[in-house]
């Protein structure tokens, strides 16, 4: 079974390497306006995700450093009010 897999994979991987070696130069095209629109849209999506993440981070930090509600409740019940 191993030899069948090996005999199948060697030509498959070797055949894909020849097309990569066929390229002789770097592509000089900087992309059309749709490429730049797609990149800008991706950046916009990431930036819009930063706003809720920042709000959530602020709320978590505030909750960590604020006194717990059980201690506030215990203070009210022990003070007699």
CNS distance restraints for C-alpha pairs under 8 A (distance, minus, plus):
assign (resid   1 and name CA) (resid   5 and name CA) 6.47 0.50 0.50
assign (resid   2 and name CA) (resid   6 and name CA) 6.12 0.50 0.50
assign (resid   3 and name CA) (resid   7 and name CA) 5.90 0.50 0.50
assign (resid   4 and name CA) (resid   8 and name CA) 6.17 0.50 0.50
assign (resid   5 and name CA) (resid   9 and name CA) 6.09 0.50 0.50
assign (resid   6 and name CA) (resid  10 and name CA) 6.06 0.50 0.50
assign (resid   7 and name CA) (resid  11 and name CA) 7.25 0.50 0.50
assign (resid   8 and name CA) (resid  12 and name CA) 6.59 0.50 0.50
assign (resid   9 and name CA) (resid  13 and name CA) 5.99 0.50 0.50
assign (resid  10 and name CA) (resid  14 and name CA) 5.95 0.50 0.50
assign (resid  11 and name CA) (resid  15 and name CA) 5.77 0.50 0.50
assign (resid  12 and name CA) (resid  16 and name CA) 6.50 0.50 0.50
assign (resid  13 and name CA) (resid  17 and name CA) 6.53 0.50 0.50
assign (resid  14 and name CA) (resid  18 and name CA) 6.82 0.50 0.50
assign (resid  15 and name CA) (resid  19 and name CA) 7.36 0.50 0.50
assign (resid  16 and name CA) (resid  20 and name CA) 7.01 0.50 0.50
assign (resid  17 and name CA) (resid  21 and name CA) 6.46 0.50 0.50
assign (resid  18 and name CA) (resid  22 and name CA) 6.35 0.50 0.50
assign (resid  19 and name CA) (resid  23 and name CA) 7.34 0.50 0.50
assign (resid  31 and name CA) (resid  35 and name CA) 5.74 0.50 0.50
assign (resid  31 and name CA) (resid  36 and name CA) 7.25 0.50 0.50
assign (resid  32 and name CA) (resid  36 and name CA) 6.83 0.50 0.50
assign (resid  33 and name CA) (resid  37 and name CA) 6.07 0.50 0.50
assign (resid  34 and name CA) (resid  38 and name CA) 6.08 0.50 0.50
assign (resid  35 and name CA) (resid  39 and name CA) 6.29 0.50 0.50
assign (resid  36 and name CA) (resid  40 and name CA) 6.02 0.50 0.50
assign (resid  37 and name CA) (resid  41 and name CA) 6.00 0.50 0.50
assign (resid  38 and name CA) (resid  42 and name CA) 6.22 0.50 0.50
assign (resid  39 and name CA) (resid  43 and name CA) 6.30 0.50 0.50
assign (resid  40 and name CA) (resid  44 and name CA) 6.11 0.50 0.50
assign (resid  41 and name CA) (resid  45 and name CA) 6.23 0.50 0.50
assign (resid  42 and name CA) (resid  46 and name CA) 6.34 0.50 0.50
assign (resid  43 and name CA) (resid  47 and name CA) 6.12 0.50 0.50
assign (resid  44 and name CA) (resid  48 and name CA) 6.12 0.50 0.50
assign (resid  45 and name CA) (resid  49 and name CA) 6.33 0.50 0.50
assign (resid  46 and name CA) (resid  50 and name CA) 6.55 0.50 0.50
assign (resid  47 and name CA) (resid  51 and name CA) 7.15 0.50 0.50
assign (resid  48 and name CA) (resid  52 and name CA) 7.65 0.50 0.50
assign (resid  49 and name CA) (resid  53 and name CA) 6.37 0.50 0.50
assign (resid  50 and name CA) (resid  54 and name CA) 5.99 0.50 0.50
assign (resid  51 and name CA) (resid  55 and name CA) 6.38 0.50 0.50
assign (resid  52 and name CA) (resid  56 and name CA) 6.08 0.50 0.50
assign (resid  53 and name CA) (resid  57 and name CA) 6.08 0.50 0.50
assign (resid  54 and name CA) (resid  58 and name CA) 6.11 0.50 0.50
assign (resid  55 and name CA) (resid  59 and name CA) 6.22 0.50 0.50
assign (resid  56 and name CA) (resid  60 and name CA) 6.16 0.50 0.50
assign (resid  57 and name CA) (resid  61 and name CA) 6.19 0.50 0.50
assign (resid  58 and name CA) (resid  62 and name CA) 6.06 0.50 0.50
assign (resid  59 and name CA) (resid  63 and name CA) 6.09 0.50 0.50
assign (resid  60 and name CA) (resid  64 and name CA) 6.17 0.50 0.50
assign (resid  61 and name CA) (resid  65 and name CA) 6.32 0.50 0.50
assign (resid  62 and name CA) (resid  66 and name CA) 5.98 0.50 0.50
assign (resid  67 and name CA) (resid  71 and name CA) 7.12 0.50 0.50
assign (resid  67 and name CA) (resid  72 and name CA) 7.62 0.50 0.50
assign (resid  68 and name CA) (resid  72 and name CA) 6.81 0.50 0.50
assign (resid  69 and name CA) (resid  73 and name CA) 6.19 0.50 0.50
assign (resid  70 and name CA) (resid  74 and name CA) 6.06 0.50 0.50
assign (resid  71 and name CA) (resid  75 and name CA) 6.16 0.50 0.50
assign (resid  72 and name CA) (resid  76 and name CA) 6.40 0.50 0.50
assign (resid  73 and name CA) (resid  77 and name CA) 6.32 0.50 0.50
assign (resid  74 and name CA) (resid  78 and name CA) 6.12 0.50 0.50
assign (resid  75 and name CA) (resid  79 and name CA) 6.05 0.50 0.50
assign (resid  76 and name CA) (resid  80 and name CA) 6.79 0.50 0.50
assign (resid  76 and name CA) (resid  81 and name CA) 6.32 0.50 0.50
assign (resid  77 and name CA) (resid  81 and name CA) 6.83 0.50 0.50
